[in-house]
């Protein structure tokens, strides 16, 4: 746990992104690193077929992740391989993309607007990737907010592939 916390705090500083607060990344790293340490201790090599792609596409994250190799030696007295480091880079890159992805949503309200406002605020609090939620009635499908929405939240199906029925 201390290792993962130090990795996250180091990567937060290096990449200037609040990775230390990302609980999904933390849990993913904990699960992945347990098996990584086991493989490295027992000499079980794992080939990462995506390594060249990772180095090219996520070069800045890959370069920044070399701090992890030093931390690996400090905590476990093990040399991490490029292949294993590539998998960690994918986890970190996923967290970065999760942070930068923002969505516009629409609530198709067939209930009181005041309740829709409350629902809207709660959704935005629990799903920070949603930047804006517009509240529309079920009959406003010609509204520009409806047409531009990435996500449509509704209580009954509106036959739209972007819908989430709650």
N, C-alpha and C positions, 0 to 999 in steps of 0.2 A: 504494500500500500504506500509506503514511504517512497519507494522508487517511482511509482506511477505519479504520485503527487509532485515529486521533483521534476520528472519529465514534463508534466503539464505546466508547472510554473516556469520552467526554462523555455519551453516552446511558446508560452504566452508572451514572454519578454522578447524573444527572438523574432517571432512572427507578428508581434504587435496585434494580437487577437486574443480575446478572453477565453482561451481554451481551458483554463483551469476551472472555470465554472460549468463546463459542459459535462454533465453527469453521464450522458450516453457515451461520450468518448472515454471517460474514466472507466466505466464498466467494461467497455469493449477492450480497452488496453489491459485491464486486469485479467480478463479471460484469455486474451491472446498471449500475453506475456508469460502466463503460467506454462502454457505448452511450449513456448519459445525457449524458456529456461530449461525445461525438461529435454527438449531436442538437443540443445547446445551441450548440456552436461553429458548426454549419452551419445554424442557424435552422430546424431541422426540429421543428415543434411536434407533441407527442403528446397526444391528448385522453384524459383519464382519466375514463371514464364512472362510475366508482365514487367519485369525489372527494367528493361530498356525503355519501354513505354513510360514507366513511372519516372525514370531519370529525365526523360525528354519533356513530358507534359507537366510534371510537378517538380521541376528543377529547384525552385526556391525552397519548397518544403523538404525535398530530399537533402539539399545542402544544409539546411538548418537542423535536420534530424541527426546530423553527425554528433551532436552533443549527446544523443542517446547512447552512442557507442562508448563514450567516455563514462557515462553514468553506469552502463552495463558492467564495465570493468570495475568501477568503484563498488558497486553493490554486490555483484555476483562473481567477480574475478573471471569473467568470460569475455571472449571476443565475439561480438555479434557479426553475422555475415551480411553481405549486401542484400542477399535474398530476403533474409528476415527483416532487415531494415526497410526494405521495399514494402512489405506488408504493413508495417507500422505507419509508413508514409501514407498509405491508402486510408488508414483509419483517421489520421490527422487531416488529410485532404477532405475526407467526407465531412468532418466536423467543421472545417472552414467553409465548405459549400453550404452546409446546413445553416451556418450563421449568415451568409451573404444572400441566400435565396429569400426573396420577399414576395408575398402574394397579395393580390387584391381579392377580396371576397364580397359576396352579396348574400344577405339573409333575405329570403323570400318569406315575408312575415304574413301569416294568416292569423295573427294574434295582436294584442295591443302593442303599439309602438314603444311604450315605456318598457315593457318586458323585453322587446327586441333590443333596446338599447343596453339593458342589463346583460343579456345574453352576449351581445356584441363585445362588451367590455371584458367579460369573463373569458371569452374565446381568445381575445387579443392578449390577455394576461397569461394564459396557459400555452398559447401557441405564438411565440414572439415573431415567427416568420411571417405572420399575417400583418401587413403594414396598415391596411385600411379595410373597413367593412362598411358597406353601404346597405341601408335597409330599404327594401322595396316591397311593394305588394306583389302578389302572384301575377297581377295583370300588367306589370310594367316591363315586360320582356323586350320592349323596343327601346328601353332606357339605355343610354350609352354605358352606364356603370354595369348594367347586366351584360351587355355585349363584350365589355373589356375584362370582366371578372375571370380570375383564374380558378375560382372555387365558388360554387353556389350551395349555400346551406339552406335546407328546407325540411319541413316536417313530412311532406309527401312528395312523391316523385314528380318531376317536371320534364322527364324524358330528355335530359341534357347530360352529356357525358362528363360534365364538370361537377355534377351534383353530388352532395353528400346528404343523405337522408338521416336526420337525427330524430 
